């Protein structure tokens, strides 16, 4: 069963706690928005569309930040750990 459009699939604060990254399900199955928001203002600082093939199980989405809080990496596992999709999003906030 695909996630409902608008569902937050993953969310993680940056190491300095000033930014919040989210992966949000889009209408098309296997399509998501990766976004970074300023925690204080709520403004979207960067975003991109990311996709993964519909695999053998529900997508497992994770987020990791660089130590300098400038780049977030989204990883989507769609095939039991094989051929994970990896997407970087940089912000200069």
Secondary structure per residue as TSV (DSSP state, phi and psi in degrees):
chain	resnum	aa	ss	phi	psi
A	1	X	-	360.0	121.7
A	2	X	-	-71.5	154.7
A	3	X	-	-68.2	154.1
A	4	X	-	-73.4	137.5
A	5	X	T	-52.5	132.3
A	6	X	T	94.5	-9.5
A	7	X	-	-67.6	136.1
A	8	X	E	-83.6	116.2
A	9	X	E	-87.6	-29.4
A	10	X	E	-157.8	151.0
A	11	X	E	-152.1	136.5
A	12	X	E	-155.5	134.7
A	13	X	E	-78.1	149.6
A	14	X	-	-69.9	160.4
A	15	X	T	-55.5	-34.0
A	16	X	T	-88.8	3.3
A	17	X	S	66.0	10.7
A	18	X	S	-89.4	-17.6
A	19	X	E	-126.6	154.1
A	20	X	E	-130.3	124.1
A	21	X	E	-101.2	142.4
A	22	X	E	-139.9	148.2
A	23	X	E	-114.0	121.0
A	24	X	E	-119.6	131.4
A	25	X	E	-66.3	137.7
A	26	X	-	-99.2	-179.0
A	27	X	S	-68.0	-41.7
A	28	X	S	-74.1	131.9
A	29	X	T	-59.0	131.5
A	30	X	T	84.4	5.6
A	31	X	E	-115.1	137.6
A	32	X	E	-140.3	161.4
A	33	X	E	-108.6	126.0
A	34	X	E	-98.4	120.9
A	35	X	E	-132.7	154.0
A	36	X	E	-125.1	127.5
A	37	X	E	-117.6	148.3
A	38	X	E	-75.2	123.6
A	39	X	T	-63.6	-42.8
A	40	X	T	-70.8	-45.8
A	41	X	T	-91.9	-24.7
A	42	X	-	83.0	0.6
A	43	X	-	-71.4	143.0
A	44	X	E	-79.4	120.2
A	45	X	E	-93.2	-29.3
A	46	X	E	-159.5	147.9
A	47	X	E	-157.4	157.2
A	48	X	E	-157.0	155.8
A	49	X	E	-88.0	133.8
A	50	X	E	-126.7	152.7
A	51	X	E	-140.5	156.8
A	52	X	-	-148.2	146.4
A	53	X	-	-61.2	147.6
A	54	X	-	-74.3	120.2
A	55	X	-	-108.3	-149.3
A	56	X	S	-86.0	-9.9
A	57	X	S	-146.7	168.3
A	58	X	-	-59.8	144.3
A	59	X	-	-61.9	138.4
A	60	X	E	-109.6	115.5
A	61	X	E	-111.0	132.6
A	62	X	E	-133.2	156.2
A	63	X	E	-127.8	138.3
A	64	X	E	-134.8	146.4
A	65	X	E	-109.1	150.0
A	66	X	-	-71.9	158.0
A	67	X	T	-62.5	-28.3
A	68	X	T	-87.0	4.3
A	69	X	S	62.0	26.2
A	70	X	S	-105.3	-18.8
A	71	X	E	-134.4	132.4
A	72	X	E	-113.7	143.3
A	73	X	E	-119.1	125.1
A	74	X	E	-102.2	133.4
A	75	X	E	-121.2	131.0
A	76	X	E	-117.4	117.2
A	77	X	E	-92.9	117.4
A	78	X	-	-122.1	-0.7
A	79	X	S	-149.2	56.4
A	80	X	T	52.7	40.1
A	81	X	T	89.1	-10.4
A	82	X	T	-85.7	136.2
A	83	X	T	53.8	46.7
A	84	X	-	-58.4	145.2
A	85	X	E	-90.3	133.7
A	86	X	E	-128.6	130.9
A	87	X	E	-133.4	131.8
A	88	X	E	-105.4	146.5
A	89	X	E	-137.5	122.7
A	90	X	E	-104.9	140.8
A	91	X	-	-132.5	143.5
A	92	X	-	-107.7	32.2
A	93	X	-	-67.8	360.0
